[in-house]
Structures are given as structure tokens and as C-alpha cells.
Amino acid sequence: SARAAGIEVPETAFGLSSVFLDACAVSDGARYKYEPKETLTKVTPAMTASGLVARQWLGWERDYPLMREGVDWLLQDRFKPEWDSSRRNIYEWYYVAQVLHNIGGDRWRDWYAQAASEVCANQKTRGSGKPPTDIRGSWTPSTIAGVPPGEHLYEGGRLYMTAMCVLLLETP
């Protein structure tokens, strides 16, 4: 992003980013955890997607074998976007959208259609109509049994949830 904006970035920053990603990598770089010392149980779709998008920004091509392997893992049925289940994780969906958009093709279109449908179907359409309590157009960070803690519902609240939903929807 800095380079695209014409901001000079030392090459060492990119090299150090790769070193950090290598330290968080699992399966030779097809999956990721948040911090190097975490256990393998901390490998998640959210961290894998954010690691893979960082790799894309650092030069991995869409047909790079570890990119393909990581994307195949992210697109398993058990991670399919579903709002009313333990699968809902807007943070994760945002990063998966970034990775898949950069790759393109039918897998991106199919995944995005499912995710966008789930997000749009759960946008609030009713509210008081009176500022500042009108919630129309937002998304509720309501507690859903089993929602992964990585969604950051409690930390971010309605504003965070709405911002993440909008960011996901604007990906294309």
C-alpha cells in the first residue's frame, strides 16, 4: 500500500516481513498462526488468509504451489461462510475475500456470492429512525453460540462489525 501511494519503503522492511511470516508458517507456508511460538491449534482460517494475502503482497503468484494449497484449505466446506453458525467470522471472511479476489476465477466468485449473501441478509433494516439510536444499515455483533473469539465482537461492537461487513462487501 505504501509503495502504491508513492511512499518510499526500505527493502529491509519487506525482508523482515517475510522472516516473520516464515516464523508463523505451518505446512511450509500454506497455513499460518498469529505468533511464532503458538501451538498448531492456533492455525486458523483467519490467520492463514491474512498470511497468504501478505505473501501475495510480497510477490507470491496465484499459481504458487503453497498458495494453491493454502487456498484449497480455506475453501473446505467446514469454513464455508454461514452467518448463523460457529462459522461466522467477519474478520476471517474479510481476509479470505482479499486472497480470493487477488486470485480471481470461479472459486472467488462462488465464495464471494455466498459470503455477500450471508452478510446482506443480516444487515439491520429496522430501527428507531431517530439519531443517534437508529441502527438501520448496520450489523449487530450479537453473541452467537460458538462464534470464534477471533471475530473480535466484544472489542469492536456494532461499529467494528459494520465496518468489517462493508469492507468485505467492497472487495470486488
Residue, then its C-alpha position, 0 to 999 in steps of 0.5 A: s500500500a505504501r509503495a502504491a501511494g508513492i511512499e518510499v519503503p526500505e527493502t529491509a522492511f519487506g525482508l523482515s516481513s517475510v522472516f516473520l511470516d516464515a516464523c508463523a508458517v505451518s505446512d511450509g507456508a500454506r497455513y499460518k498462526y498469529e505468533p511464532k511460538e503458538t501451538l498448531t491449534k492456533v492455525t486458523p482460517a483467519m490467520t492463514a488468509s491474512g498470511l497468504v494475502a501478505r505473501q501475495w503482497l510480497g510477490w507470491e503468484r496465484d499459481y504458487p504451489l503453497m498458495r494453491e494449497g493454502v487456498d484449497w484449505l480455506l475453501q473446505d466446506r467446514f469454513k464455508p461462510e454461514w452467518d448463523s453458525s460457529r462459522r461466522n467470522i467477519y474478520e476471517w471472511y474479510y481476509v479470505a475475500q482479499v486472497l480470493h479476489n487477488i486470485g480471481g476465477d470461479r472459486w472467488r466468485d462462488w465464495y464471494a456470492q455466498a459470503a455477500s449473501e450471508v452478510c446482506a441478509n443480516q444487515k439491520t433494516r429496522g430501527s428507531g429512525k431517530p439519531p443517534t439510536d437508529i441502527r438501520g444499515s448496520w450489523t449487530p455483533s450479537t453473541i452467537a453460540g460458538v462464534p470464534p473469539g477471533e471475530h473480535l465482537y466484544e472489542g469492536g461492537r456494532l461499529y467494528m462489525t459494520a465496518m468489517c461487513v462493508l469492507l468485505l462487501e467492497t472487495p470486488 
